[in-house]
Amino acid sequence: MELIVFENWCTKISFYLLIGLTLLSWSNFILFRKKIFNQSIFTGMVIISFLTGFSLIIHWINTGHIPISNLYESCIFLAWILILLYIVLEKNLNNQLLNVIFIPSCMFIYSFASLVLPKTMQNSTTLVPALQSQWLMMHVTMMMFSYGALLCGSILAIAFLVLDSSPNNIKIYSNEINEIELNKFLHFNELNSIEKTENALYFSKILEKKKTLRDLDYWSSRIISIGFPLLTIGILSGAVWANEAWGSYWSWDPKETWALITWLIFSIYIHTRFSNDFESSKSAWIAALGFFVIWICYLGVNLIGKGLHSYGWFF
């Protein structure tokens, strides 16, 4: 009983911290731009990662199975994956844009799990017979990690598109800006020293923006490249499990159908992303489409409550 109380407290503290960090990240991005706030936000997310991890472990101990068997458990598990990915990205990128994207995303997932889903679903329950299998950990864990990685990469792609579409942008896909373009931009032979300084500062901001876009594009493609094989393994292991449980590898269940659509979307992304003649912005649009397809695949079946995979619907 004490473990359940500790689990609830870990979940509640994580949720309230996410709300506070969401407000702080947006305020800092819009108003302050202080590094000390960025450090505080990062520290807060590390604390949340430990608290969420502890709550999942305790839930595992209480139920006797990995905490991904219903919609509530999988939401918390998915939020934890995104938090861990945020920590990795923040250590490598150190960009405020990550704060205003990832922290609200994790907060919304926590809010959905804690405030929208009924209390009966949040309580520890025994597994339904179809889930009492050794394939539960293999299949569902692979699917959840793939969802987390693909969502993370898609979010970075959406951020790329938003930043790339902002005004006063320059071509970002070439690796270098040659000296002729630089001199043409700064007009060294035509401007006085003050104007040169102003133009140089403006150009440095564009270069900073260009670097941010490259980083977003790079990490988006790399994370999706990790999530795609995980999705493939998850689908294949699910097919084997389905054959054992229902006597058929593929039944065109709504969840199976949308998983296949998700796989096709990101296979197209992988192909286009690594084609030399395909611009990063076009690949990013495919990843952005994949973001919405993942949510349909993950939540759609649960919302309509139909099909063989509807173990967590709440209508």
C-alpha positions in Angstrom: 0.0 0.0 0.0 2.9 2.4 0.8 4.4 1.7 -2.6 1.1 2.7 -4.3 1.1 6.0 -2.3 4.7 6.6 -3.3 3.9 5.9 -6.9 1.0 8.4 -6.8 3.1 11.1 -5.3 5.9 10.6 -7.9 3.3 10.9 -10.7 1.6 14.0 -9.1 4.9 15.8 -8.5 6.1 15.1 -12.0 2.8 16.4 -13.4 3.0 19.6 -11.4 6.6 20.1 -12.2 5.9 19.8 -15.9 3.2 22.5 -15.6 5.6 24.8 -13.8 8.5 24.1 -16.3 6.1 24.7 -19.2 5.2 28.1 -17.9 8.9 28.9 -17.1 10.1 27.7 -20.5 7.6 29.8 -22.5 8.2 32.9 -20.2 12.0 32.5 -20.6 11.8 32.1 -24.4 9.5 35.1 -24.9 10.7 37.5 -22.2 14.0 36.7 -20.5 16.3 34.5 -22.5 18.4 33.8 -19.3 20.8 30.8 -19.2 20.2 30.3 -15.5 16.5 29.5 -16.3 17.6 27.1 -19.0 19.8 25.3 -16.5 16.9 25.2 -14.0 14.5 23.8 -16.6 17.0 21.1 -17.6 17.6 20.2 -13.9 13.8 20.0 -13.4 13.4 17.6 -16.4 16.1 15.4 -15.0 14.3 15.2 -11.7 11.0 14.4 -13.5 12.8 11.6 -15.4 13.8 10.0 -12.2 10.4 10.5 -10.6 8.6 9.1 -13.6 11.0 6.2 -13.8 10.5 5.4 -10.1 6.7 5.5 -10.5 6.9 3.1 -13.5 9.1 0.7 -11.6 6.8 0.7 -8.6 3.8 0.2 -10.8 5.6 -2.8 -12.3 6.2 -4.2 -8.9 2.6 -3.7 -7.8 1.0 -5.2 -10.9 3.6 -7.9 -11.7 3.8 -6.8 -15.4 5.6 -4.1 -17.4 3.5 -0.9 -17.1 2.3 -0.6 -20.8 -0.8 -2.8 -20.7 -3.4 0.0 -20.9 -3.8 3.5 -22.1 -2.9 5.2 -18.8 0.3 3.1 -18.3 1.4 3.6 -21.9 0.9 7.4 -21.8 3.1 7.7 -18.7 5.6 5.4 -20.4 5.5 7.4 -23.6 6.0 10.7 -21.7 9.0 9.2 -19.9 10.6 8.2 -23.2 10.1 11.8 -24.6 11.6 13.2 -21.4 14.7 11.0 -21.8 15.0 12.0 -25.4 14.7 15.7 -24.4 17.6 15.3 -21.9 19.8 13.7 -24.6 19.0 16.4 -27.2 19.4 19.3 -24.7 22.9 18.0 -23.8 23.9 18.0 -27.4 22.0 21.0 -28.8 21.6 23.3 -25.7 18.8 25.2 -27.5 15.9 27.0 -25.9 13.6 25.9 -28.7 13.6 22.4 -27.3 12.2 23.6 -24.0 9.1 25.2 -25.6 8.5 22.2 -27.8 9.2 19.1 -25.7 8.1 20.2 -22.2 4.5 21.2 -23.2 4.3 17.9 -25.2 5.2 15.9 -22.1 2.9 18.0 -20.0 -0.1 17.4 -22.4 0.5 13.6 -22.4 0.6 13.7 -18.6 -2.5 15.8 -18.5 -4.4 13.4 -20.7 -3.4 10.5 -18.6 -4.0 12.1 -15.2 -7.1 14.3 -15.9 -8.9 12.8 -18.9 -8.6 9.0 -18.4 -11.0 7.6 -15.7 -9.6 6.7 -12.3 -10.5 3.0 -12.9 -8.0 2.9 -15.7 -5.3 4.5 -13.5 -5.6 1.8 -10.8 -3.5 -1.4 -10.9 -5.4 -4.3 -12.6 -4.7 -7.8 -13.8 -4.0 -8.4 -17.4 -6.7 -9.6 -19.7 -6.0 -13.1 -21.0 -4.8 -12.0 -24.5 -2.1 -9.9 -22.9 -0.8 -12.6 -20.6 2.0 -13.6 -22.9 5.8 -13.4 -23.0 5.4 -11.3 -26.2 3.9 -8.4 -24.2 7.3 -7.0 -23.3 8.8 -7.6 -26.7 6.0 -6.3 -28.9 4.5 -3.4 -26.8 7.9 -2.1 -25.6 9.2 -2.0 -29.1 6.1 -0.2 -30.3 6.2 2.4 -27.4 9.9 3.1 -28.0 9.3 3.5 -31.7 6.4 5.8 -31.0 8.5 7.9 -28.7 11.5 8.1 -31.2 9.3 8.8 -34.2 7.2 11.5 -32.3 10.5 13.1 -31.1 11.9 13.2 -34.6 8.6 14.5 -36.1 8.4 17.2 -33.5 11.9 18.4 -34.5 10.9 18.3 -38.1 7.8 20.5 -37.3 10.1 22.9 -35.5 12.4 22.9 -38.5 9.5 23.8 -40.8 8.3 26.6 -38.5 11.7 28.1 -38.2 12.5 27.6 -41.9 9.3 29.4 -43.0 10.0 32.5 -40.8 10.9 35.7 -42.7 14.4 36.9 -43.7 15.7 33.4 -44.1 18.5 32.3 -46.5 19.1 29.1 -48.3 20.0 26.6 -45.6 20.7 23.4 -47.4 24.2 24.1 -48.6 26.9 23.5 -46.1 28.9 26.7 -46.7 28.1 30.3 -47.7 30.8 31.4 -50.1 32.8 34.7 -49.8 31.0 36.3 -52.8 27.6 35.9 -51.2 28.9 37.2 -47.9 30.5 40.3 -49.5 27.3 40.9 -51.5 25.2 40.7 -48.3 27.4 43.0 -46.3 28.2 45.5 -49.1 31.6 46.2 -47.8 32.5 48.6 -50.6 29.3 50.6 -50.2 28.4 50.9 -46.5 30.0 52.9 -43.7 31.3 51.3 -40.6 28.1 51.5 -38.6 26.0 50.0 -41.4 28.6 47.3 -41.8 28.4 46.5 -38.1 24.6 46.4 -38.2 24.6 44.1 -41.3 27.3 41.9 -39.8 25.1 41.5 -36.6 22.1 40.7 -38.7 24.0 38.2 -40.8 25.4 36.5 -37.6 21.8 36.0 -36.5 20.9 34.4 -39.8 24.0 32.1 -39.4 22.8 31.2 -36.0 19.4 30.4 -37.4 21.0 28.4 -40.1 23.0 26.3 -37.6 19.8 25.7 -35.6 18.0 24.5 -38.7 20.9 22.1 -39.5 20.9 20.7 -36.0 17.1 20.2 -36.0 17.3 18.5 -39.4 20.3 16.3 -38.4 18.8 15.1 -35.1 15.3 14.7 -36.6 16.6 12.3 -39.2 18.9 10.4 -36.8 16.1 9.8 -34.2 13.6 8.8 -36.9 16.3 6.4 -38.3 16.3 4.8 -34.8 12.5 4.7 -34.4 11.8 3.2 -37.8 13.6 -0.2 -37.2 12.1 -0.3 -33.7 8.7 0.1 -35.4 9.5 -2.6 -37.8 10.6 -5.0 -35.1 7.4 -4.1 -33.1 5.1 -4.9 -36.1 6.9 -8.2 -36.9 6.8 -9.4 -33.2 3.2 -8.3 -33.0 2.4 -10.5 -36.1 4.0 -13.5 -34.5 2.1 -12.9 -31.2 -1.1 -12.5 -33.2 -0.6 -15.8 -34.8 -0.1 -17.5 -31.4 -3.1 -15.7 -29.8 -5.6 -15.5 -32.7 -4.3 -17.9 -35.3 -3.5 -15.3 -37.9 -0.4 -13.2 -38.5 -2.5 -10.3 -39.9 -6.2 -9.5 -39.5 -6.4 -5.9 -40.8 -7.4 -4.8 -37.4 -7.6 -1.0 -37.2 -4.5 -0.9 -35.0 -2.6 -3.1 -37.5 -3.8 -1.1 -40.4 -2.7 2.2 -38.9 0.6 0.7 -37.8 1.2 -0.3 -41.5 0.3 3.2 -42.6 2.7 4.7 -40.1 5.4 2.3 -41.3 4.8 3.3 -44.9 4.9 7.0 -44.1 8.3 6.8 -42.3 9.7 4.4 -44.9 9.0 7.1 -47.5 10.7 9.6 -45.1 13.8 7.4 -44.8 14.0 7.0 -48.6 13.5 10.7 -49.4 15.7 11.9 -46.5 18.7 10.1 -47.7 18.2 10.9 -51.4 20.8 13.4 -52.5 18.4 15.3 -54.7 15.7 15.7 -52.1 15.6 18.9 -50.0 15.4 18.6 -46.2 12.2 20.7 -46.0 10.3 18.2 -48.2 11.4 15.4 -46.0 10.3 17.4 -42.9 6.8 17.7 -44.4 6.6 13.9 -44.6 7.8 13.6 -40.9 5.2 16.2 -39.9 2.5 14.1 -41.6 3.9 11.1 -39.7 3.4 13.0 -36.4 -0.4 13.0 -36.8 -0.5 9.4 -38.2 1.3 8.2 -35.1 -1.3 9.7 -32.8 -4.1 8.2 -34.9 -2.3 4.8 -34.6 -1.6 5.2 -30.9 -4.9 6.7 -29.7 -7.3 6.2 -32.6 -8.2 2.6 -31.7 -8.6 3.4 -28.1 -10.9 6.4 -28.8 -13.2 4.4 -31.0 -13.0 1.3 -28.8 -13.1 -1.1 -31.8 -10.8 -3.9 -32.9 -8.7 -6.6 -31.2 -6.3 -4.0 -29.7 -8.9 -1.9 -27.8 -7.8 -2.7 -24.3 -7.7 0.9 -23.0 -10.6 2.8 -24.6 -12.6 5.0 -22.2 -16.0 5.7 -23.7 
